């Protein structure tokens, strides 16, 4: 059995290791968020799922925070975070069978009874090495702790997996109104800015029209399978999508020679 606590492995690098410094980031993001003109109808949307990036907060934190501001409207009873494995190769989906998830602002409870039932239904395994250093899911946790301090989570990390396997899990999860999903993915990596925009715009267009065929015509994302599965699940559940923020690392670094793309979106 794993230890009771899923330890934070990238605090102090991807995001601060002190809660007060995480809060400073969020305060800065929210000050910038207030400057955006968002119509009343959009502001009232209650997302069932959000798509967010997972780089260091200095690069993609604003884009992620943009989506969490809308997710607040949903008042979830459980949050399921789904992200790709970056450090450990395995087949299928791995669930985080710990009691809690560490963040600088306090631990988040993992809904173990619900997770056990979900794992049995979909034959979800536990590969401890898939979780120990996985940042795609971890960087979401400080946002969740601060915006939803009493809401339990489930962490799902996928390796080599068929899209339909993820679709089935997502559809089942979203059939419960208690659940919201956080789908984690960055976009293209290490192209010059104009080329990155070209690849990323394919992703943005496919997401806005829920068109998986278009997604396969040049979208590059480390969480491609999660995006594809979310689009398919949205069609099954008759959800709409809305793009929220797009930028690249050049926005922060000013280096346009080699950039990474970041997107946030919501499904409602």
C-alpha positions as CSV (number, residue, x, y, z in Angstrom):
1,X,0.0,0.0,0.0
2,X,1.2,3.6,-0.7
3,X,1.9,6.0,2.1
4,X,-1.1,8.0,3.3
5,X,0.1,11.2,1.7
6,X,0.7,12.0,-2.0
7,X,3.7,14.3,-1.5
8,X,4.1,17.4,-3.6
9,X,7.2,16.9,-5.8
10,X,7.4,20.2,-7.7
11,X,6.6,22.8,-5.1
12,X,9.4,25.4,-5.0
13,X,9.9,25.0,-8.8
14,X,6.7,24.9,-10.7
15,X,4.9,26.9,-8.0
16,X,6.0,28.3,-4.6
17,X,6.5,26.1,-1.6
18,X,4.9,28.6,0.8
19,X,1.2,29.2,0.9
20,X,1.5,33.0,1.2
21,X,3.5,33.0,-2.0
22,X,1.0,30.9,-3.9
23,X,-1.7,33.4,-2.7
24,X,0.4,36.2,-4.1
25,X,0.4,34.5,-7.5
26,X,-3.4,34.1,-7.4
27,X,-3.9,37.7,-6.3
28,X,-1.8,38.9,-9.3
29,X,-3.7,36.6,-11.6
30,X,-7.1,37.8,-10.3
31,X,-6.1,41.5,-10.6
32,X,-5.4,40.9,-14.2
33,X,-8.6,38.8,-14.6
34,X,-10.7,41.8,-13.4
35,X,-9.3,43.8,-16.4
36,X,-10.9,41.4,-18.9
37,X,-14.3,42.3,-20.2
38,X,-16.5,39.2,-19.8
39,X,-20.2,39.4,-20.6
40,X,-22.8,38.6,-17.9
41,X,-24.0,35.4,-19.6
42,X,-20.5,34.0,-19.8
43,X,-19.7,34.9,-16.2
44,X,-22.7,32.9,-15.0
45,X,-21.7,29.6,-16.7
46,X,-21.3,26.6,-14.5
47,X,-18.7,24.4,-16.1
48,X,-18.8,20.6,-15.8
49,X,-15.1,20.4,-16.9
50,X,-12.2,22.7,-17.5
51,X,-9.1,22.3,-19.6
52,X,-6.0,23.9,-18.1
53,X,-2.2,24.0,-18.7
54,X,0.4,22.7,-16.3
55,X,3.6,24.6,-16.6
56,X,5.2,26.8,-14.0
57,X,2.8,29.4,-12.6
58,X,5.0,32.2,-13.9
59,X,4.2,30.9,-17.5
60,X,0.8,29.3,-17.4
61,X,-0.7,30.2,-14.0
62,X,-2.8,33.0,-15.3
63,X,-4.3,30.9,-18.1
64,X,-5.2,28.1,-15.6
65,X,-6.5,30.5,-13.0
66,X,-8.8,32.0,-15.7
67,X,-10.6,28.6,-15.8
68,X,-10.7,28.1,-12.1
69,X,-12.5,31.4,-11.7
70,X,-15.4,30.0,-13.7
71,X,-15.2,26.6,-12.0
72,X,-16.1,28.3,-8.8
73,X,-19.6,28.8,-10.1
74,X,-20.1,25.0,-10.2
75,X,-19.9,24.4,-6.4
76,X,-18.6,20.8,-6.9
77,X,-18.7,18.1,-4.3
78,X,-15.8,16.3,-5.9
79,X,-13.1,17.3,-8.3
80,X,-11.4,14.7,-10.6
81,X,-8.0,15.8,-12.0
82,X,-6.9,14.0,-15.1
83,X,-3.4,14.4,-16.7
84,X,-0.8,12.6,-18.8
85,X,2.2,10.8,-17.3
86,X,5.5,12.6,-18.1
87,X,8.0,10.4,-16.2
88,X,6.7,6.9,-16.1
89,X,5.6,4.7,-19.1
90,X,2.7,2.4,-18.5
91,X,-0.5,1.2,-20.1
92,X,-3.9,2.4,-19.1
93,X,-5.0,4.8,-16.3
94,X,-3.6,5.0,-12.8
95,X,-5.4,6.3,-9.8
96,X,-3.8,8.0,-6.8
97,X,-4.6,5.6,-4.0
98,X,-3.5,7.9,-1.1
99,X,-5.5,9.4,1.7
100,X,-4.6,13.0,0.9
101,X,-2.6,15.2,-1.5
102,X,0.0,17.6,-0.1
103,X,-0.1,21.3,-1.0
104,X,1.6,24.4,0.5
105,X,-1.8,25.5,1.8
106,X,-2.7,22.3,3.5
107,X,-3.6,18.8,2.4
108,X,-6.5,17.9,0.2
109,X,-8.6,14.8,1.1
110,X,-8.8,12.1,-1.6
111,X,-12.2,10.6,-1.9
112,X,-11.1,7.0,-1.4
113,X,-14.5,5.2,-1.2
114,X,-15.6,6.8,-4.5
115,X,-12.2,6.1,-6.1
116,X,-12.3,2.4,-5.1
117,X,-15.8,2.0,-6.7
118,X,-14.6,3.9,-9.9
119,X,-11.4,1.8,-10.1
120,X,-13.4,-1.5,-9.9
121,X,-15.9,-0.3,-12.6
122,X,-13.2,0.7,-15.1
123,X,-10.3,-1.6,-14.0
124,X,-8.2,1.4,-13.0
125,X,-4.8,0.4,-11.6
126,X,-2.3,2.0,-9.2
127,X,1.2,2.6,-10.5
128,X,2.9,4.5,-7.7
129,X,5.7,5.7,-10.0
130,X,3.2,7.4,-12.3
131,X,2.2,9.7,-9.4
132,X,5.4,10.4,-7.5
133,X,6.7,13.2,-9.7
134,X,3.8,14.0,-12.0
135,X,3.4,17.7,-12.4
136,X,0.5,17.7,-14.9
137,X,-1.9,17.0,-12.0
138,X,0.1,18.3,-9.1
139,X,0.2,22.0,-10.3
140,X,-3.6,22.0,-10.2
141,X,-3.8,21.2,-6.5
142,X,-2.9,24.6,-4.9
143,X,-5.6,26.2,-7.1
144,X,-8.1,23.6,-5.9
145,X,-7.1,23.9,-2.3
146,X,-7.5,27.7,-2.3
147,X,-10.7,27.9,-4.4
148,X,-12.3,24.7,-3.0
149,X,-10.8,24.2,0.5
150,X,-13.2,21.5,1.6
151,X,-13.8,19.6,-1.6
152,X,-12.1,16.2,-2.0
153,X,-10.3,15.2,-5.1
154,X,-9.3,12.2,-7.2
155,X,-6.1,12.1,-9.3
156,X,-6.0,10.1,-12.5
157,X,-2.9,9.8,-14.5
158,X,-3.0,8.1,-17.9
159,X,-0.2,6.5,-19.8
160,X,-0.6,4.7,-23.1
161,X,-4.3,4.5,-23.3
162,X,-7.1,4.2,-26.0
163,X,-9.2,7.3,-26.3
164,X,-12.4,5.4,-25.8
165,X,-11.2,4.2,-22.4
166,X,-10.9,7.7,-21.2
167,X,-14.1,8.7,-22.8
168,X,-16.0,6.1,-20.9
169,X,-14.5,7.2,-17.6
170,X,-15.2,10.9,-18.3
171,X,-18.8,10.3,-19.3
172,X,-19.4,8.2,-16.2
173,X,-17.9,10.8,-14.0
174,X,-19.9,13.6,-15.5
175,X,-23.2,11.8,-15.2
176,X,-23.0,12.7,-11.5
177,X,-23.8,16.4,-10.9
178,X,-21.5,16.2,-7.8
179,X,-18.4,15.9,-10.0
180,X,-16.4,18.4,-12.1
181,X,-13.3,17.5,-14.1
182,X,-10.0,19.2,-14.5
183,X,-8.3,18.1,-17.7
184,X,-4.6,19.0,-17.8
185,X,-2.6,19.7,-21.0
186,X,-0.1,22.1,-22.5
187,X,0.0,22.7,-26.2
188,X,2.9,22.8,-28.7
189,X,6.5,22.7,-27.4
190,X,9.6,24.5,-28.6
191,X,8.6,26.0,-31.9
192,X,9.2,29.6,-32.9
193,X,6.2,31.7,-31.9
194,X,4.5,31.9,-35.3
195,X,4.8,28.2,-35.9
196,X,3.6,27.5,-32.4
197,X,0.6,29.7,-33.0
198,X,-0.2,27.8,-36.2
199,X,-0.2,24.4,-34.4
200,X,-2.0,25.8,-31.4
201,X,-4.7,27.4,-33.5
202,X,-5.6,24.0,-34.8
203,X,-6.2,22.8,-31.2
204,X,-8.2,26.0,-30.4
205,X,-10.4,25.6,-33.4
206,X,-11.0,21.9,-32.8
207,X,-12.0,22.6,-29.2
208,X,-14.3,25.4,-30.0
209,X,-16.2,23.3,-32.6
210,X,-15.8,19.9,-30.7
211,X,-14.2,18.4,-33.8
212,X,-11.8,15.6,-33.1
213,X,-11.1,15.1,-36.8
214,X,-9.7,18.7,-36.9
215,X,-7.7,18.0,-33.8
216,X,-5.8,15.3,-35.7
217,X,-4.7,17.8,-38.4
218,X,-1.8,19.3,-36.6
219,X,-2.7,19.9,-32.9
220,X,0.2,19.0,-30.7
221,X,-0.4,18.7,-27.0
222,X,1.2,16.6,-24.3
223,X,-2.3,15.8,-23.0
224,X,-3.6,15.2,-26.5
225,X,-5.5,12.0,-25.4
226,X,-7.2,13.8,-22.6
227,X,-8.3,16.6,-24.9
228,X,-9.6,14.1,-27.5
229,X,-11.5,12.1,-24.9
230,X,-13.0,15.3,-23.4
231,X,-14.2,16.5,-26.8
232,X,-15.8,13.1,-27.5
233,X,-17.4,13.0,-24.0
234,X,-18.7,16.5,-24.5
235,X,-20.5,15.4,-27.7
236,X,-22.0,12.3,-25.9
237,X,-23.2,14.5,-23.0
238,X,-24.3,17.4,-25.3
239,X,-22.0,19.9,-23.6
240,X,-20.8,23.1,-25.2
241,X,-17.2,24.4,-25.1
242,X,-15.8,27.9,-24.7
243,X,-12.2,29.0,-25.0
244,X,-11.0,31.2,-22.2
245,X,-7.4,32.1,-22.5
246,X,-4.5,31.3,-24.9
247,X,-0.9,32.5,-24.7
248,X,2.6,31.1,-25.0
249,X,5.7,31.2,-22.8
250,X,6.9,34.2,-24.8
251,X,4.3,36.3,-23.0
252,X,6.5,36.0,-19.9
253,X,9.9,35.1,-21.2
254,X,9.8,37.5,-24.3
255,X,11.8,34.7,-26.1
256,X,9.9,34.0,-29.4
257,X,12.5,31.5,-30.7
258,X,11.3,28.5,-28.7
259,X,7.9,28.6,-27.0
260,X,5.3,26.4,-25.3
261,X,1.6,27.0,-25.8
262,X,-1.0,27.2,-23.1
263,X,-4.8,27.2,-23.3
264,X,-7.7,27.2,-20.9
265,X,-11.3,26.3,-21.9
266,X,-14.5,25.1,-20.2
267,X,-17.2,22.6,-21.1
268,X,-20.8,23.3,-19.9
